[in-house]
Amino acid sequence: MKFYIWRVWTGKLVCLLWSCLPGLLPAQTPDTSCYGFRHLRMMYKGDPVEILVKSGKGTEMKVKPLLLFCQGSLPVPLIITYDAGGQRAIYPVFVFNPDSLSAQYHLVIIGKPYIPLVADQKNLTSDLTCSDSTGNFPRQYIARNLLSYYVNRNKAVIRFLRKQSWVSQKELVVAGHSEGSTIAAKLAMETPAVTALIYSGGNPMGRIMTIITRSRQVETDSTQRAAADIRRWEEVVANKQHIGAAEGDSPQTTYEFSIPPIRYLRKLKIPVLVSYGSKDAGAPFNDYWQVETIRQKRKNFTFRTYVGTEHNYFPLKADGSINYDIFNWDRVAADWRKWLIAK
């Protein structure tokens, strides 16, 4: 899935805040900063796990609930530096400005497995992903780029963070966008401590249906792209435990993320906010789930549709191209905050 950089925050760099909390492993200080995020490191099954926490200036040790944001796909470092007219700056760590949410929550994001916490833009690919010396995604990342891995790893991170003195036990919000929405939904289903879920830009019927839907939108009689996707799905199912992709998703990754997340959503009794663009490939399936929740009289689901926008909440132009000049992510995050306050 394509990764876009929507805008850049510039300004004076602030050093990372390093914690000496019990259970944390010594971490080598990165050569750049990330605008006041705390960096925590723990181990999960022998793998280092990099965690960033945005708490709001002066509230780092204030007791507040956690809001864990599960980001989307691709091996992208959390902190990407670049040269801005001779000064060092970073791309946004979150796709939205985190200030409003971090006033109420300790906002948490977890790095991808075996992907550096910090990387310079010039050392990454054009879509800001990491690659090895052969130009492929790192093998250690590929082997762990699985729904099952992310959900279980995130459970361990939640257990660790909830032991800290600055974390409230009364509330735990999990949010996720795109691939992260599936991780967040399954995590919420399997973690009793989660009190609310924000399911953003997901497809309740799974990744393969998104792939097929996108092909249907552009295929012709001569291309038959969706038919090729279905044949590929047959291969995935036949090799659903195979991890062998050099770039992109392995068969096991595709299989796990194609299990319909509606299976997880149906089991949730906690408040759930479903947000999506009406022009996204997953929109018809989110519309279906909204209709179903009405039929079933499920009062714990709220739906917020951003009419005329695509997967990342950018509006479409008359010719169908994406208008990157109109950035809606902060509006979306503000709506999340309003919902969290009202729920």
C-alpha positions as CSV (number, residue, x, y, z in Angstrom):
1,M,0.0,0.0,0.0
2,K,1.3,3.4,-0.9
3,F,2.7,5.6,1.8
4,Y,2.3,9.4,1.4
5,I,3.9,12.3,3.1
6,W,1.2,14.9,3.5
7,R,3.0,17.8,5.2
8,V,6.1,18.5,7.2
9,W,6.3,20.1,10.6
10,T,9.3,22.4,11.0
11,G,10.7,24.2,14.0
12,K,13.3,24.0,16.7
13,L,14.4,20.4,17.4
14,V,13.8,19.1,20.9
15,C,15.8,16.3,22.4
16,L,14.2,13.0,23.1
17,L,13.2,12.5,26.7
18,W,14.8,9.3,27.9
19,S,13.2,7.3,30.8
20,C,14.9,5.2,33.4
21,L,11.8,3.2,34.1
22,P,12.0,-0.3,35.6
23,G,12.2,-3.0,32.9
24,L,13.5,-0.7,30.2
25,L,16.6,-1.7,28.2
26,P,19.4,0.7,27.6
27,A,18.8,2.4,24.3
28,Q,21.4,4.2,22.2
29,T,20.4,7.8,21.8
30,P,19.5,8.6,18.2
31,D,21.5,11.3,16.5
32,T,18.3,13.3,15.9
33,S,15.4,14.3,18.1
34,C,11.7,13.8,17.6
35,Y,10.0,16.9,19.0
36,G,9.5,15.9,22.6
37,F,8.5,12.2,22.2
38,R,9.6,9.9,24.9
39,H,11.4,6.8,23.6
40,L,11.0,3.5,25.4
41,R,12.5,0.2,24.5
42,M,11.5,-3.3,25.6
43,M,12.0,-6.8,24.3
44,Y,9.4,-9.1,22.9
45,K,10.4,-12.8,22.3
46,G,14.0,-11.6,21.7
47,D,13.0,-8.8,19.4
48,P,13.7,-5.1,20.3
49,V,10.5,-3.0,20.4
50,E,10.8,0.7,19.9
51,I,8.0,2.8,21.5
52,L,7.3,6.5,21.2
53,V,5.1,8.3,23.7
54,K,3.6,11.8,23.1
55,S,2.2,13.1,26.4
56,G,1.8,16.9,26.0
57,K,4.4,19.3,27.3
58,G,4.7,19.2,31.0
59,T,2.4,16.2,31.4
60,E,4.9,13.4,30.9
61,M,4.4,12.0,34.4
62,K,0.8,13.0,34.9
63,V,-1.5,10.1,35.3
64,K,-3.5,9.8,32.0
65,P,-4.9,6.9,30.0
66,L,-3.2,5.4,27.0
67,L,-4.2,5.8,23.4
68,L,-2.3,3.3,21.2
69,F,-2.2,4.2,17.5
70,C,-1.5,1.2,15.2
71,Q,0.0,2.6,12.0
72,G,-0.4,1.3,8.5
73,S,1.7,-0.9,6.3
74,L,5.3,-0.8,5.0
75,P,8.7,-0.8,6.8
76,V,8.8,2.9,7.5
77,P,10.9,4.3,10.4
78,L,9.0,6.3,13.0
79,I,11.4,9.2,12.8
80,I,12.5,10.3,9.3
81,T,15.0,13.2,9.1
82,Y,15.7,15.5,6.2
83,D,17.5,18.6,5.3
84,A,15.3,21.8,5.4
85,G,17.4,24.6,4.1
86,G,20.5,23.6,6.0
87,Q,18.6,22.6,9.2
88,R,17.6,19.2,10.3
89,A,13.8,18.5,10.5
90,I,11.6,15.4,10.7
91,Y,8.5,14.2,8.9
92,P,5.4,13.8,11.1
93,V,5.6,10.8,13.4
94,F,1.8,10.6,13.3
95,V,-0.3,11.2,10.2
96,F,-2.2,13.9,12.3
97,N,-1.1,16.6,14.7
98,P,-1.0,14.7,18.0
99,D,-1.3,17.8,20.3
100,S,-5.1,17.7,20.9
101,L,-5.2,14.0,21.7
102,S,-2.0,14.1,23.8
103,A,-3.6,16.7,26.0
104,Q,-6.0,14.0,27.2
105,Y,-4.0,10.8,26.6
106,H,-0.5,9.4,26.6
107,L,-0.4,8.8,22.8
108,V,1.6,5.7,21.9
109,I,3.0,4.5,18.6
110,I,5.2,1.4,18.1
111,G,7.9,0.9,15.5
112,K,7.9,-1.8,12.9
113,P,10.0,-4.9,13.7
114,Y,13.7,-4.6,12.9
115,I,13.2,-1.2,11.2
116,P,15.4,1.7,12.6
117,L,13.7,4.1,14.9
118,V,15.5,7.0,13.2
119,A,16.6,7.1,9.5
120,D,17.6,9.9,7.1
121,Q,15.4,10.4,4.1
122,K,18.4,10.0,1.7
123,N,19.0,6.5,3.0
124,L,15.4,5.3,2.3
125,T,13.5,4.4,-0.9
126,S,11.3,6.9,-2.7
127,D,8.3,5.8,-0.6
128,L,10.4,6.2,2.6
129,T,10.7,2.4,3.3
130,C,13.8,0.6,4.4
131,S,15.5,-1.9,2.2
132,D,18.6,-4.1,2.6
133,S,21.7,-4.3,0.4
134,T,19.8,-6.2,-2.3
135,G,17.0,-3.6,-2.5
136,N,14.4,-5.8,-0.8
137,F,12.6,-5.4,2.5
138,P,14.7,-6.6,5.4
139,R,14.2,-10.3,6.0
140,Q,13.7,-10.0,9.8
141,Y,10.9,-7.5,9.1
142,I,9.2,-9.7,6.5
143,A,9.2,-12.7,8.9
144,R,7.4,-10.6,11.5
145,N,5.1,-8.6,9.3
146,L,2.1,-10.6,10.4
147,L,-1.2,-9.7,12.0
148,S,-0.6,-12.4,14.6
149,Y,2.8,-11.0,15.5
150,Y,1.6,-7.4,15.7
151,V,-1.4,-8.2,17.9
152,N,0.6,-10.3,20.4
153,R,3.5,-7.9,20.5
154,N,1.1,-5.0,21.1
155,K,-0.5,-6.9,24.0
156,A,3.0,-7.2,25.6
157,V,3.6,-3.4,25.1
158,I,0.2,-2.6,26.7
159,R,1.0,-4.8,29.7
160,F,4.3,-3.1,30.1
161,L,3.0,0.4,29.8
162,R,0.1,-0.1,32.1
163,K,2.6,-1.0,34.9
164,Q,4.0,2.6,34.7
165,S,3.0,5.0,37.4
166,W,1.9,7.7,34.9
167,V,-0.6,5.4,33.1
168,S,-4.3,5.4,34.2
169,Q,-6.0,2.0,34.6
170,K,-9.5,3.4,34.0
171,E,-9.3,3.8,30.2
172,L,-7.4,2.3,27.3
173,V,-8.2,3.4,23.7
174,V,-6.8,1.6,20.7
175,A,-6.9,3.2,17.3
176,G,-5.7,2.1,13.9
177,H,-5.7,3.3,10.3
178,S,-5.5,1.1,7.1
179,E,-3.6,-2.0,8.0
180,G,-3.5,-0.7,11.5
181,S,-7.3,-0.8,11.7
182,T,-7.2,-4.6,11.4
183,I,-4.5,-4.9,14.1
184,A,-6.5,-2.6,16.4
185,A,-9.8,-4.5,15.9
186,K,-8.2,-7.9,16.7
187,L,-6.3,-6.4,19.6
188,A,-9.5,-4.9,21.0
189,M,-11.3,-8.2,20.7
190,E,-8.5,-10.0,22.6
191,T,-7.6,-7.5,25.2
192,P,-10.2,-7.0,28.0
193,A,-8.5,-3.8,29.2
194,V,-9.4,-1.9,26.0
195,T,-12.3,0.4,26.6
196,A,-12.8,1.9,23.1
197,L,-11.7,1.3,19.5
198,I,-11.2,3.7,16.6
199,Y,-11.4,1.7,13.3
200,S,-10.2,4.0,10.5
201,G,-9.8,3.4,6.8
202,G,-10.3,-0.3,7.2
203,N,-12.2,-2.9,5.2
204,P,-14.4,-5.2,7.4
205,M,-14.2,-7.9,4.7
206,G,-10.4,-8.0,4.6
207,R,-7.4,-7.0,2.5
208,I,-8.1,-9.3,-0.4
209,M,-11.4,-7.7,-1.0
210,T,-9.8,-4.2,-1.0
211,I,-7.3,-5.5,-3.7
212,I,-10.1,-7.0,-5.8
213,T,-12.3,-3.9,-5.5
214,R,-9.5,-1.6,-6.6
215,S,-8.9,-3.9,-9.6
216,R,-12.6,-3.8,-10.5
217,Q,-12.4,0.0,-10.6
218,V,-9.8,0.1,-13.3
219,E,-9.9,-3.2,-15.2
220,T,-11.0,-3.6,-18.8
221,D,-12.2,-6.6,-20.8
222,S,-8.6,-7.1,-21.9
223,T,-6.9,-6.8,-18.5
224,Q,-9.2,-8.9,-16.2
225,R,-7.2,-7.7,-13.2
226,A,-9.7,-8.9,-10.6
227,A,-9.6,-12.4,-12.1
228,A,-5.8,-12.4,-11.6
229,D,-6.2,-11.3,-8.0
230,I,-8.6,-14.2,-7.3
231,R,-6.1,-16.6,-8.9
232,R,-3.4,-15.1,-6.7
233,W,-5.7,-15.5,-3.7
234,E,-6.0,-19.3,-4.5
235,E,-2.1,-19.4,-4.3
236,V,-2.1,-17.5,-1.0
237,V,-4.6,-19.9,0.6
238,A,-2.6,-22.9,-0.7
239,N,0.6,-21.4,0.9
240,K,-0.9,-19.5,3.8
241,Q,2.0,-20.3,6.2
242,H,4.7,-19.4,3.7
243,I,6.9,-16.3,4.3
244,G,9.0,-15.8,1.2
245,A,8.2,-12.4,-0.2
246,A,11.3,-10.2,-0.9
247,E,9.2,-7.0,-1.2
248,G,5.6,-6.6,-0.3
249,D,3.4,-9.0,1.6
250,S,4.2,-12.7,2.0
251,P,1.4,-15.2,1.5
252,Q,1.0,-15.6,5.3
253,T,0.7,-11.8,5.7
254,T,-1.9,-11.5,3.0
255,Y,-3.9,-14.4,4.4
256,E,-3.9,-13.1,8.0
257,F,-4.9,-9.6,7.0
258,S,-7.6,-11.0,4.6
259,I,-9.5,-12.8,7.4
260,P,-12.5,-10.4,7.5
261,P,-12.1,-8.0,10.5
262,I,-15.9,-8.0,10.8
263,R,-15.4,-11.3,12.8
264,Y,-13.5,-9.2,15.4
265,L,-15.9,-6.2,15.2
266,R,-19.0,-8.4,15.8
267,K,-17.7,-9.6,19.1
268,L,-17.0,-6.1,20.6
269,K,-19.3,-4.7,23.3
270,I,-17.1,-1.6,23.8
271,P,-17.7,1.8,22.0
272,V,-16.4,1.7,18.5
273,L,-15.9,4.6,16.0
274,V,-15.7,3.6,12.4
275,S,-14.3,6.4,10.2
276,Y,-13.7,6.2,6.4
277,G,-13.7,8.1,3.2
278,S,-16.7,7.5,0.9
279,K,-14.4,7.1,-2.1
280,D,-12.2,4.5,-0.4
281,A,-12.2,0.9,-1.8
282,G,-13.4,-0.3,1.6
283,A,-16.3,2.2,1.8
284,P,-19.0,-0.2,0.4
285,F,-18.1,-2.8,3.1
286,N,-18.1,-0.2,5.9
287,D,-21.5,1.0,4.5
288,Y,-22.7,-2.7,4.7
289,W,-21.4,-3.0,8.3
290,Q,-23.3,0.2,9.2
291,V,-26.5,-1.2,7.8
292,E,-25.9,-4.4,9.7
293,T,-25.3,-2.6,13.0
294,I,-28.6,-0.8,12.5
295,R,-30.5,-4.0,11.7
296,Q,-28.9,-5.7,14.7
297,K,-29.6,-2.6,16.9
298,R,-25.9,-2.4,17.9
299,K,-25.8,0.8,19.8
300,N,-22.0,0.7,20.6
301,F,-21.0,1.5,17.0
302,T,-20.7,5.1,15.6
303,F,-19.9,5.7,11.9
304,R,-18.3,8.9,10.5
305,T,-18.1,9.0,6.7
306,Y,-16.0,11.7,5.0
307,V,-17.8,12.3,1.8
308,G,-15.8,12.6,-1.4
309,T,-12.5,11.5,0.2
310,E,-10.2,8.6,-0.5
311,H,-8.3,6.1,1.7
312,N,-6.3,8.8,3.5
313,Y,-9.1,11.4,3.7
314,F,-7.9,13.5,0.7
315,P,-10.7,14.7,-1.6
316,L,-10.8,13.6,-5.2
317,K,-10.8,16.1,-8.1
318,A,-13.4,16.0,-10.9
319,D,-11.1,13.8,-13.0
320,G,-10.7,11.3,-10.2
321,S,-7.2,12.3,-9.2
322,I,-6.3,13.0,-5.5
323,N,-6.2,16.6,-4.3
324,Y,-3.2,16.6,-2.0
325,D,-3.7,20.3,-1.3
326,I,-6.6,19.7,1.1
327,F,-5.3,17.9,4.3
328,N,-8.2,16.5,6.3
329,W,-6.3,14.4,8.9
330,D,-6.4,17.0,11.6
331,R,-10.2,17.3,11.1
332,V,-10.4,13.5,11.4
333,A,-8.4,13.5,14.6
334,A,-10.5,16.3,16.0
335,D,-13.6,14.2,15.3
336,W,-12.0,11.3,17.1
337,R,-11.4,13.5,20.2
338,K,-15.0,14.7,20.2
339,W,-16.2,11.2,20.0
340,L,-13.9,10.1,22.8
341,I,-15.1,12.9,25.0
342,A,-18.8,12.2,24.3
343,K,-18.9,8.4,24.4
